Amino acid sequence: MGDILFETFFVGFAFLSQIFLALNFASRNWKPSLERKYGWVVYALGIPAALLGVYYWVNGVPWHFTIAPILFSTWALYGYYVDIIREINWRSPPTWPVFIPYVTLYMASQFSFWIPLWSIGLGYWIAFSMLYILNTSLNLYSHRKIDESIC
């Protein structure tokens, strides 16, 4: 199996995760009942991410492809634990011992997908950037709404 297959899986998962994140953050803003019901799906993407990371590792794929899905699956496992299993209210106000690892894992996984896209294709890099900006904006907007409801 050649580099094109590894790159295709990488690009495919990177965009699939961005689409699911956008849907999740949009539902948090405009249909919170959907986010509460289906938000776990974003974390469930950690399963194919872990499989992809192991697949890359076993096949000797360069580390810059392998690390992204492994970081994503680690973030998803942690997020599932704090958000779904423990139902910790850590976002507002921030519970720093939860917030810091959550955001660090999330950001690391996102940038680990984004950076290699540059070498795969500038168009992928730009499109991922736009989706990331959309996701971040939707996410920040949802937290602003949460903060306003507390006041």
Contacts in CASP RR format, 6 or more apart in sequence:
PFRMAT RR
TARGET T0000
AUTHOR 0000-0000-0000
METHOD contacts of the structure
MODEL  1
MGDILFETFFVGFAFLSQIFLALNFASRNWKPSLERKYGWVVYALGIPAA
LLGVYYWVNGVPWHFTIAPILFSTWALYGYYVDIIREINWRSPPTWPVFI
PYVTLYMASQFSFWIPLWSIGLGYWIAFSMLYILNTSLNLYSHRKIDESI
C
1 59 0 8 1.000
6 56 0 8 1.000
6 59 0 8 1.000
6 61 0 8 1.000
6 65 0 8 1.000
7 65 0 8 1.000
7 120 0 8 1.000
9 52 0 8 1.000
9 55 0 8 1.000
10 52 0 8 1.000
10 65 0 8 1.000
10 68 0 8 1.000
10 69 0 8 1.000
10 113 0 8 1.000
10 116 0 8 1.000
10 120 0 8 1.000
11 117 0 8 1.000
11 120 0 8 1.000
11 124 0 8 1.000
13 48 0 8 1.000
13 49 0 8 1.000
13 52 0 8 1.000
13 69 0 8 1.000
13 113 0 8 1.000
14 68 0 8 1.000
14 113 0 8 1.000
14 114 0 8 1.000
14 117 0 8 1.000
14 124 0 8 1.000
14 128 0 8 1.000
15 124 0 8 1.000
15 127 0 8 1.000
15 128 0 8 1.000
15 131 0 8 1.000
16 45 0 8 1.000
17 42 0 8 1.000
17 45 0 8 1.000
17 49 0 8 1.000
17 72 0 8 1.000
17 113 0 8 1.000
18 128 0 8 1.000
18 131 0 8 1.000
18 132 0 8 1.000
18 135 0 8 1.000
19 131 0 8 1.000
20 41 0 8 1.000
20 42 0 8 1.000
20 45 0 8 1.000
21 42 0 8 1.000
21 131 0 8 1.000
21 135 0 8 1.000
22 131 0 8 1.000
22 134 0 8 1.000
22 135 0 8 1.000
22 138 0 8 1.000
24 35 0 8 1.000
24 38 0 8 1.000
24 39 0 8 1.000
24 41 0 8 1.000
24 42 0 8 1.000
25 135 0 8 1.000
25 138 0 8 1.000
25 139 0 8 1.000
25 142 0 8 1.000
26 138 0 8 1.000
27 34 0 8 1.000
27 35 0 8 1.000
27 38 0 8 1.000
27 39 0 8 1.000
28 35 0 8 1.000
28 138 0 8 1.000
28 139 0 8 1.000
28 142 0 8 1.000
29 138 0 8 1.000
29 141 0 8 1.000
29 142 0 8 1.000
29 145 0 8 1.000
40 80 0 8 1.000
40 84 0 8 1.000
42 76 0 8 1.000
43 76 0 8 1.000
43 77 0 8 1.000
43 79 0 8 1.000
43 80 0 8 1.000
43 83 0 8 1.000
43 84 0 8 1.000
44 76 0 8 1.000
44 80 0 8 1.000
45 72 0 8 1.000
45 76 0 8 1.000
46 72 0 8 1.000
46 73 0 8 1.000
46 76 0 8 1.000
46 77 0 8 1.000
47 73 0 8 1.000
47 76 0 8 1.000
49 69 0 8 1.000
49 70 0 8 1.000
49 72 0 8 1.000
49 73 0 8 1.000
49 76 0 8 1.000
50 69 0 8 1.000
50 70 0 8 1.000
50 73 0 8 1.000
52 69 0 8 1.000
53 66 0 8 1.000
53 69 0 8 1.000
53 70 0 8 1.000
53 73 0 8 1.000
55 61 0 8 1.000
56 65 0 8 1.000
56 66 0 8 1.000
56 69 0 8 1.000
57 66 0 8 1.000
57 70 0 8 1.000
60 66 0 8 1.000
64 112 0 8 1.000
64 115 0 8 1.000
64 116 0 8 1.000
65 116 0 8 1.000
67 112 0 8 1.000
68 109 0 8 1.000
68 112 0 8 1.000
68 113 0 8 1.000
68 116 0 8 1.000
71 105 0 8 1.000
71 108 0 8 1.000
71 109 0 8 1.000
71 112 0 8 1.000
72 109 0 8 1.000
72 112 0 8 1.000
72 113 0 8 1.000
74 105 0 8 1.000
74 109 0 8 1.000
75 102 0 8 1.000
75 105 0 8 1.000
75 106 0 8 1.000
75 108 0 8 1.000
75 109 0 8 1.000
78 101 0 8 1.000
78 102 0 8 1.000
78 105 0 8 1.000
79 102 0 8 1.000
82 88 0 8 1.000
82 90 0 8 1.000
82 98 0 8 1.000
82 102 0 8 1.000
88 95 0 8 1.000
88 98 0 8 1.000
89 95 0 8 1.000
90 98 0 8 1.000
90 99 0 8 1.000
90 102 0 8 1.000
91 99 0 8 1.000
91 143 0 8 1.000
91 146 0 8 1.000
92 143 0 8 1.000
92 146 0 8 1.000
92 147 0 8 1.000
92 150 0 8 1.000
110 132 0 8 1.000
113 128 0 8 1.000
114 125 0 8 1.000
114 128 0 8 1.000
114 129 0 8 1.000
114 132 0 8 1.000
117 124 0 8 1.000
117 125 0 8 1.000
117 128 0 8 1.000
118 125 0 8 1.000
END
